[in-house]
C-alpha cells in the first residue's frame, strides 16, 4: 500500500534513540502474575534476572526481544505471551488481573494452538496477515489488538517477516495518529486489518524519511499520545 506524505507528529517532536527504545522499562510484580498464570512454567526465567529500581524489577524491550527468540517452541511462545503482557501492564493488582483473563478464559491447549498458528502466519505472510489472524480466526479471548500487537512486535523482527516490521498499536499511539490528521478521525479502538496496514505504511514511510527504525517512530507516537491525555483541558 502506498501512502501520501504525512507528518505523523508535531514539528519538533523528539524521536528517541534506538537504545532508549530498547531500554523502555516497565516495573512488574512477580507474585501477582504467578497467582494468575496457569502454572509457574509460563513464567520466563529472564524476568527474574531483570534489574531492580525502587524495589521493583523492571523489564525492558530488549529482554522481551530475547525471550521472543525462543518462540519456535510451545514453552517459548508461552513465555513470549507472558512477557509481552507483563511489559505492557505495570504493577497494580487490578491491571494484572484484567490482563491475566487471557489465561483464565481459554484452555491452555487453545492458547497454544492459536499462538502457534498466528505466529506461523507472521513468519510466512508478514505483519498484516498476522494481525488479521490474531484479530479473527486465531483470536485469543481477552487478548485485544493493543496486546497482541505487542506479541507480534517482539516476535517479528524485520528480517524474518518481509518488508514491514510489526509494530505496537495501542490507544496512545492511536490518539497521536488521530491528532496528526492522517485520515480524518483515526479510531482509538477496534482497529480492523486495513487500519493496521495503513498504520504500518505511515510509520515505515516516516521512519525512512527520518533515517530511523520504525519502532522509534512508534515510541515517539506513544509518548505524544500520553502527553495528549495528560494535557490540561
SULHU-V270885 format. One record per helix or strand of 3 or more residues. SS is the DSSP state (h for helix, s for strand). FROM is the first residue (numbers start at 1). TO is the last residue. If there is no record, write none. Layout:
ss	from	to
SS	FROM	TO
SS	FROM	TO
This chain:
ss	from	to
h	18	22
s	25	28
h	30	34
h	40	42
h	45	49
s	56	60
h	61	68
h	74	87
h	93	99
h	101	104
h	108	125
h	127	135
h	145	155
h	158	160
h	171	180
h	193	210
h	214	230
